[in-house]
Amino acid sequence: MKKDIWVTKATLPPYEEYIDAIKPLWESHFITNMGKYHGQLENELKSYLDVQEVSLLVNGHMALEMTIQSFEFPVGSEVITTPFTFISTTHAIIRNQLVPVFCDVKKDGTIDEDKIESLITDKTVAILPVHVYGNICNVEAIQKIANRRNLKVIYDAAHAFGEKYKGCGVGNFGDASVFSFHATKVFNTIEGGAVTFSNRDLYEKLYSLKNFGIRGEEIVESVGANAKMNEFCAVMGLCNIKHIDETIESRRRIWAYYKDKLSKIEGIEFLEEKDCIERNYSYFPILVSSNYKMSRDELYLYLAENRIHARKYFYPLTSSHDCCVRCSKVDNIDVAKDLSERVLTLPMYPELSHKEVEEIVELF
Ligand SMILES: *Cc1c(COP(=O)(O)O)cnc(C)c1O
């Protein structure tokens, strides 16, 4: 019987590499609280992502929440963001007692910078765009608006690990960029996340926030929580980062094959792509058009019957859930609606064999 193919599969280093690398933890018993490997991984990532500062956290979501929290925006302030994302982005805003203001996206899935300004009110404090599927936002235009209107910019860069835009590491844009190192992402630390930025004060703020505000045996500097990355996760990151080039190259090959074959199929389209991006090939989303032989939902079910488990990333829009509707503002989001009703994300992970990708493509 044919085996199931899921949309993604966690990338693991060779077993012995990880086992050898965690051995010292049995000698030191120092398994969390900003240990040696936590520090090493922060340094490795500074260099790989080509950024000035990196703060590691327990996961991408807490990294988003604490980054927002670090700016100490007044309760009820508005944050302009998009609904075409993973629910975490929206939750992180609402859980900080701020109001997400949903802006439409462009045909590449990223925030439509031309629609941002009309959403700015006297309560707006920040823009929180998403580099969705690794498609980089119009960072120049967004920064101009932010400078002109005195707003912070926090990027949800969960999909953009290692990407470069015009030769510059994507974590250098805005006031901060947040990455996720969840098992399903291009680079994982089992669970984990990081924030990149250039302002050293932010490093200190996040350091306090992720460790109960503790700055000494008898000193609590601020009200924080617990969102530290432990040493087992940091070691997983140190092992995985060694293989990141091969990981991305395998993804690129799969991506290129999908693109070549599926672009010949009537009714299958793709999100727009920008030049000047060094990509990580994190996802392979397709758009199912009305001239395809079946609807997006029918295709989803047909693939599942054939044991291919694609996902409707990102459907429904985050703005449509009752728990978010109550505490957000939404304008015209027609493009986001259209994308979310037509999108299907196909299996994509380095271990997906050429034969498996061929089988998937043949079902179209
Ligand atoms: C994965 C993801 C997150 C959350 O990251 P976790 O590490 O799973 O907490 C946030 N935003 C986006 C766009 C994501 O894809």
The ligand as an SDF file (V2000), in Angstrom:
LIG
                    3D

 15 15  0  0  0  0  0  0  0  0999 V2000
    4.9010   29.0820   12.3150 C   0  0  0  0  0  0  0  0  0  0  0  0
    4.4300   30.4840   12.2930 C   0  0  0  0  0  0  0  0  0  0  0  0
    4.3490   31.2680   13.4640 C   0  0  0  0  0  0  0  0  0  0  0  0
    4.4930   30.7190   14.8530 C   0  0  0  0  0  0  0  0  0  0  0  0
    5.6640   30.0630   15.1010 O   0  0  0  0  0  0  0  0  0  0  0  0
    5.7360   28.8830   16.1810 P   0  0  0  0  0  0  0  0  0  0  0  0
    7.2090   28.6330   16.2680 O   0  0  0  0  0  0  0  0  0  0  0  0
    4.9610   27.7250   15.6550 O   0  0  0  0  0  0  0  0  0  0  0  0
    5.1870   29.3820   17.4670 O   0  0  0  0  0  0  0  0  0  0  0  0
    4.0150   32.6060   13.3310 C   0  0  0  0  0  0  0  0  0  0  0  0
    3.7370   33.1520   12.1410 N   0  0  0  0  0  0  0  0  0  0  0  0
    3.7650   32.4290   11.0050 C   0  0  0  0  0  0  0  0  0  0  0  0
    3.4590   33.1110    9.7140 C   0  0  0  0  0  0  0  0  0  0  0  0
    4.0860   31.0640   11.0470 C   0  0  0  0  0  0  0  0  0  0  0  0
    4.0590   30.3440    9.9230 O   0  0  0  0  0  0  0  0  0  0  0  0
  1  2  1  0
  2  3  1  0
  2 14  2  0
  3  4  1  0
  3 10  2  0
  4  5  1  0
  5  6  1  0
  6  7  2  0
  6  8  1  0
  6  9  1  0
 10 11  1  0
 11 12  2  0
 12 13  1  0
 12 14  1  0
 14 15  1  0
M  END
$$$$
